[in-house]
Amino acid sequence: MNKSMVVGFTLFFLVSSSILQFSDACAANSASRLTRTEAAINSVKSDLRAVIEECWNYTAWRLIVNAVLMHASAKKNPVRLPELSRPLPDPKVHVRRPSLDESISLACAARMTQPNNVVWKHNGHLLTAQQTGGDLQYSRTGGNTLILHNVTYAAWGKFECLQRCQSDGMESWCPMGEHWVFPKPTTRYHEVFAQRMPRIIVPRYMPFSVTCQLDFPCGPDPLQHFIWRYDGVFLAWPAGHYLQQTSCIDTHRHTLMIHTNTSEITGTDGRPHCASTLTLHVPWPEHTGSQLECWARSDTTQQLWYVHPTSVQFNGSLPFPG
């Protein structure tokens, strides 16, 4: 909470206390005076209730601030925000979230055991019997189970098991199982961000844009992967995230022109990457610059965030007053 908010709430409660004392001292006065005092007290209570309801609760806000301060003091990733709301369910059934370099098995309910009668697909592409090299390594067991070895981000997406079947008298392939695999990083920072955001130097008062690119594709809801923060103020967060309920505490947020665009892009390596672009206008003339942070997570059901900072510097002289 900034100093102006602290001072404002201090004065607010002092005024409230004065009104209550005035009410006690004037209990013997006329009914009309008492009515006006009661009206003032009720107005203060109503205003206070509105602030609390709009700004959520300060216990939760302090937990968020403490998590951020611990990250800033220790200079460690990731930041674990408090689990203040029920985790979102996985967007797909049969979701697996292995760590990088882990090996996992994907079962198939097919009743046939002959290799030629059962096939696996990954994101619509037919898989061979096994692959021992490259980014996507896998093998199959006699029971049609697909084993992914040394998982990388190349395994991101949908795996389907299909078996040979008869449909309307014609031979076809019937789906028998579906798995979604979303690999997650370990605590290593470089496993999250595809590249570092450059230092930003822009003319004073001019809008600017910056892109944060992750090392993996977007999940079903790309917005769930990102949080943006500038000069200690949370600017953008996933839809439905509890940070929305604390936005009125950051009064400076309303003075910033904000636009974000999150989508999947093709990186220089030819692979899909999840990316978010923030467009920002800072109208504070007393600031020569500050820190911009891109927060990202791979597991959209958890509050484990990796923070990638960059500096923003404004050049050019201040305009003459008046």
C-alpha positions as CSV (number, residue, x, y, z in Angstrom):
1,M,0.0,0.0,0.0
2,N,1.5,3.4,-0.9
3,K,2.0,6.3,1.6
4,S,-1.0,8.3,0.3
5,M,-3.3,5.4,1.0
6,V,-1.9,4.9,4.5
7,V,-2.3,8.6,5.3
8,G,-5.8,8.6,3.8
9,F,-7.0,5.7,5.9
10,T,-5.4,7.2,9.0
11,L,-7.3,10.4,8.6
12,F,-10.4,8.4,7.7
13,F,-10.3,6.6,11.1
14,L,-9.5,9.7,13.0
15,V,-12.5,11.4,11.5
16,S,-14.6,8.3,12.4
17,S,-13.3,8.4,16.0
18,S,-14.1,12.2,16.3
19,I,-17.6,11.7,15.1
20,L,-18.2,8.9,17.7
21,Q,-16.8,11.1,20.5
22,F,-19.0,14.0,19.3
23,S,-22.0,11.7,19.4
24,D,-21.3,10.8,23.1
25,A,-20.8,14.4,24.1
26,C,-23.9,15.6,22.4
27,A,-26.3,12.9,23.6
28,A,-28.3,15.5,25.5
29,N,-28.7,17.8,22.5
30,S,-31.7,18.1,20.3
31,A,-33.1,15.2,18.4
32,S,-32.3,17.0,15.1
33,R,-28.6,17.3,16.1
34,L,-28.6,13.6,17.1
35,T,-30.1,12.7,13.8
36,R,-27.4,14.5,11.8
37,T,-24.7,12.8,13.9
38,E,-26.2,9.4,13.4
39,A,-26.4,10.2,9.7
40,A,-22.7,11.1,9.6
41,I,-21.7,7.9,11.5
42,N,-23.8,5.8,9.2
43,S,-22.1,7.5,6.2
44,V,-18.6,6.7,7.6
45,K,-19.6,3.1,8.2
46,S,-21.0,2.8,4.7
47,D,-17.9,4.3,3.1
48,L,-15.6,2.0,5.2
49,R,-17.7,-1.0,4.2
50,A,-17.5,-0.1,0.6
51,V,-13.7,0.3,0.7
52,I,-13.3,-3.1,2.4
53,E,-15.6,-4.9,0.0
54,E,-14.0,-3.3,-3.1
55,C,-10.4,-3.8,-1.9
56,W,-11.0,-7.3,-0.7
57,N,-9.1,-7.9,2.6
58,Y,-5.7,-6.6,3.8
59,T,-4.7,-9.9,5.4
60,A,-4.6,-11.5,1.9
61,W,-2.9,-8.4,0.5
62,R,-0.1,-8.6,3.2
63,L,0.5,-12.3,2.3
64,I,1.0,-11.3,-1.4
65,V,3.3,-8.5,-0.4
66,N,5.3,-10.8,1.9
67,A,5.7,-13.3,-0.9
68,V,7.0,-10.6,-3.3
69,L,9.4,-9.2,-0.6
70,M,10.8,-12.6,0.1
71,H,11.5,-13.0,-3.7
72,A,13.1,-9.5,-3.9
73,S,15.3,-10.0,-0.8
74,A,16.5,-13.5,-1.7
75,K,16.6,-12.8,-5.5
76,K,15.3,-16.4,-6.1
77,N,12.8,-17.9,-8.5
78,P,10.1,-18.9,-8.3
79,V,7.7,-16.8,-6.3
80,R,5.0,-18.8,-4.6
81,L,1.9,-16.6,-4.2
82,P,-0.5,-17.7,-1.4
83,E,-3.2,-20.2,-2.4
84,L,-6.1,-17.9,-1.5
85,S,-8.7,-19.5,-3.8
86,R,-9.5,-23.0,-4.9
87,P,-7.1,-24.1,-7.7
88,L,-8.6,-24.1,-11.1
89,P,-9.3,-27.5,-12.5
90,D,-7.2,-28.8,-15.3
91,P,-8.7,-27.6,-18.6
92,K,-8.5,-31.1,-20.1
93,V,-9.2,-34.6,-18.7
94,H,-6.4,-37.0,-18.2
95,V,-3.8,-34.2,-17.8
96,R,-0.2,-35.2,-17.0
97,R,2.3,-32.5,-15.8
98,P,5.7,-34.2,-15.7
99,S,8.9,-32.3,-14.9
100,L,11.4,-31.9,-17.6
101,D,13.7,-35.0,-18.1
102,E,11.1,-37.2,-16.4
103,S,9.8,-40.4,-18.0
104,I,6.0,-41.2,-17.9
105,S,3.7,-43.9,-19.2
106,L,0.4,-43.2,-21.1
107,A,-2.0,-46.1,-21.0
108,C,-4.3,-47.1,-23.8
109,A,-7.6,-49.0,-23.3
110,A,-7.4,-50.8,-26.7
111,R,-8.4,-54.4,-26.5
112,M,-6.0,-55.4,-29.4
113,T,-2.4,-56.1,-28.8
114,Q,-1.1,-56.4,-32.3
115,P,1.1,-53.4,-33.1
116,N,-0.5,-52.9,-36.5
117,N,-4.0,-52.7,-34.9
118,V,-3.2,-49.8,-32.5
119,V,-1.6,-46.4,-33.3
120,W,-0.7,-43.3,-31.3
121,K,-0.9,-39.7,-32.4
122,H,0.7,-36.6,-31.0
123,N,-1.1,-33.4,-31.8
124,G,-2.6,-35.1,-34.9
125,H,0.7,-36.5,-36.2
126,L,1.1,-40.3,-36.4
127,L,3.9,-41.7,-34.2
128,T,6.1,-44.6,-35.2
129,A,6.7,-47.6,-33.0
130,Q,9.6,-45.9,-31.2
131,Q,11.9,-42.9,-31.4
132,T,15.2,-42.9,-29.5
133,G,16.7,-39.6,-30.6
134,G,15.6,-36.0,-30.9
135,D,13.5,-33.9,-28.6
136,L,10.6,-36.3,-28.5
137,Q,11.7,-39.8,-27.4
138,Y,9.3,-42.6,-26.8
139,S,8.7,-46.3,-27.0
140,R,5.7,-48.7,-26.8
141,T,5.1,-51.8,-24.7
142,G,3.3,-54.9,-25.7
143,G,0.2,-53.7,-23.9
144,N,0.0,-50.6,-26.2
145,T,1.3,-48.3,-23.4
146,L,3.3,-45.3,-24.7
147,I,6.3,-44.4,-22.7
148,L,7.8,-40.9,-23.0
149,H,11.5,-40.8,-22.2
150,N,13.4,-37.8,-20.9
151,V,10.4,-35.4,-21.4
152,T,11.0,-32.1,-23.1
153,Y,8.7,-29.3,-24.1
154,A,8.4,-31.1,-27.5
155,A,5.9,-33.5,-25.7
156,W,3.5,-30.6,-25.0
157,G,0.0,-31.3,-26.3
158,K,-2.4,-34.1,-26.9
159,F,-1.6,-37.8,-27.3
160,E,-4.3,-40.1,-28.7
161,C,-4.5,-43.9,-28.8
162,L,-6.6,-45.4,-31.7
163,Q,-7.4,-49.0,-32.6
164,R,-8.5,-50.5,-35.9
165,C,-12.3,-51.0,-35.9
166,Q,-15.3,-51.5,-38.2
167,S,-17.7,-48.5,-38.7
168,D,-20.7,-48.9,-40.9
169,G,-19.1,-51.9,-42.5
170,M,-16.0,-50.0,-43.3
171,E,-12.6,-50.3,-41.7
172,S,-11.7,-47.3,-39.6
173,W,-9.7,-46.1,-36.6
174,C,-11.6,-45.6,-33.3
175,P,-10.2,-43.4,-30.5
176,M,-9.6,-45.4,-27.3
177,G,-7.8,-43.0,-25.1
178,E,-6.6,-39.4,-24.8
179,H,-3.9,-37.7,-22.7
180,W,-2.8,-34.1,-22.4
181,V,0.8,-33.6,-21.5
182,F,2.0,-30.2,-20.1
183,P,5.7,-30.5,-19.1
184,K,6.7,-28.1,-16.3
185,P,10.1,-26.7,-15.5
186,T,12.1,-27.5,-12.4
187,T,13.4,-24.5,-10.4
188,R,15.7,-23.5,-13.2
189,Y,14.9,-20.1,-14.6
190,H,16.1,-20.8,-18.2
191,E,13.5,-23.6,-18.6
192,V,10.7,-21.0,-18.4
193,F,11.7,-18.1,-20.6
194,A,12.8,-18.5,-24.2
195,Q,14.9,-15.3,-24.2
196,R,15.6,-12.4,-22.0
197,M,13.7,-9.2,-22.4
198,P,16.0,-6.4,-23.4
199,R,16.6,-3.2,-21.4
200,I,14.1,-0.7,-22.5
201,I,15.1,3.0,-23.3
202,V,12.2,5.1,-24.5
203,P,11.5,8.9,-24.8
204,R,9.7,10.3,-21.8
205,Y,5.9,10.2,-21.9
206,M,5.9,7.9,-25.0
207,P,4.1,4.6,-25.0
208,F,6.2,1.5,-25.5
209,S,5.7,-2.3,-25.9
210,V,7.6,-5.3,-24.7
211,T,7.2,-9.0,-25.3
212,C,7.7,-11.8,-22.8
213,Q,8.3,-15.1,-24.6
214,L,8.1,-18.5,-22.8
215,D,10.0,-21.7,-23.8
216,F,6.8,-23.7,-24.2
217,P,3.5,-23.5,-26.0
218,C,0.4,-21.9,-24.5
219,G,-2.1,-24.0,-22.6
220,P,-5.8,-24.0,-23.5
221,D,-6.1,-20.5,-22.0
222,P,-3.0,-18.4,-22.8
223,L,-3.9,-15.6,-20.4
224,Q,-3.5,-17.9,-17.5
225,H,0.2,-18.0,-18.0
226,F,1.1,-14.4,-17.3
227,I,1.2,-11.5,-14.8
228,W,2.7,-8.1,-15.5
229,R,4.1,-5.8,-12.8
230,Y,5.7,-2.3,-13.2
231,D,7.3,-0.3,-10.4
232,G,5.8,-2.6,-7.8
233,V,2.3,-2.2,-9.2
234,F,0.4,-5.3,-10.6
235,L,-0.9,-4.3,-14.1
236,A,-2.3,-7.4,-15.7
237,W,-3.2,-10.9,-14.4
238,P,-5.1,-14.0,-15.5
239,A,-8.8,-13.8,-15.9
240,G,-10.5,-14.8,-12.6
241,H,-7.3,-14.4,-10.6
242,Y,-7.6,-13.0,-7.1
243,L,-5.3,-10.1,-7.9
244,Q,-8.3,-8.5,-9.6
245,Q,-9.8,-8.0,-6.1
246,T,-6.8,-6.0,-4.9
247,S,-6.5,-3.7,-7.9
248,C,-8.0,-0.7,-6.1
249,I,-5.1,-0.8,-3.6
250,D,-2.7,0.1,-6.4
251,T,-4.0,3.6,-7.1
252,H,-1.2,4.2,-9.6
253,R,-2.5,1.4,-11.8
254,H,-5.4,3.6,-12.9
255,T,-2.9,6.2,-14.3
256,L,-1.2,3.7,-16.6
257,M,-2.5,3.0,-20.1
258,I,-2.4,-0.8,-20.3
259,H,-3.0,-3.2,-23.2
260,T,-1.9,-6.8,-23.2
261,N,-2.0,-9.4,-26.0
262,T,-1.3,-13.0,-25.3
263,S,-1.0,-15.7,-28.0
264,E,1.1,-18.5,-29.3
265,I,3.9,-17.5,-31.7
266,T,6.5,-19.4,-33.7
267,G,10.0,-18.8,-32.3
268,T,13.3,-18.5,-34.1
269,D,13.8,-22.3,-33.4
270,G,10.6,-23.0,-35.4
271,R,8.7,-24.3,-32.3
272,P,5.5,-22.8,-30.9
273,H,6.0,-20.5,-27.9
274,C,3.6,-18.8,-25.5
275,A,4.1,-15.0,-25.5
276,S,2.5,-11.9,-24.0
277,T,3.0,-8.3,-25.2
278,L,2.4,-5.4,-22.9
279,T,1.9,-1.8,-24.1
280,L,2.4,0.8,-21.4
281,H,2.3,4.5,-21.1
282,V,3.9,6.0,-17.9
283,P,2.7,9.6,-17.3
284,W,4.8,10.2,-14.1
285,P,7.3,13.0,-15.0
286,E,9.2,12.6,-11.7
287,H,10.3,9.1,-12.6
288,T,13.4,8.5,-14.8
289,G,12.7,4.8,-14.9
290,S,11.8,1.7,-13.0
291,Q,11.6,-2.1,-13.2
292,L,9.2,-4.0,-15.4
293,E,8.5,-7.7,-14.5
294,C,7.0,-10.5,-16.5
295,W,5.7,-13.3,-14.3
296,A,5.0,-16.7,-15.9
297,R,3.9,-20.1,-14.9
298,S,3.7,-23.4,-16.8
299,D,1.2,-25.1,-14.5
300,T,-1.9,-22.9,-14.7
301,T,-3.6,-24.7,-11.7
302,Q,-0.8,-23.6,-9.3
303,Q,0.5,-20.3,-7.9
304,L,4.1,-20.9,-8.6
305,W,5.4,-18.0,-10.7
306,Y,8.8,-17.3,-12.3
307,V,9.8,-13.6,-12.5
308,H,11.8,-12.1,-15.4
309,P,12.7,-8.4,-14.7
310,T,14.0,-5.8,-17.1
311,S,14.8,-2.1,-16.6
312,V,12.9,0.8,-18.2
313,Q,14.7,4.1,-18.6
314,F,13.2,7.3,-19.9
315,N,15.3,9.8,-21.7
316,G,14.6,13.4,-22.7
317,S,14.2,16.5,-20.6
318,L,11.1,17.4,-18.6
319,P,8.8,20.0,-20.2
320,F,8.8,23.5,-18.8
321,P,6.0,24.0,-16.1
322,G,2.9,25.8,-17.2
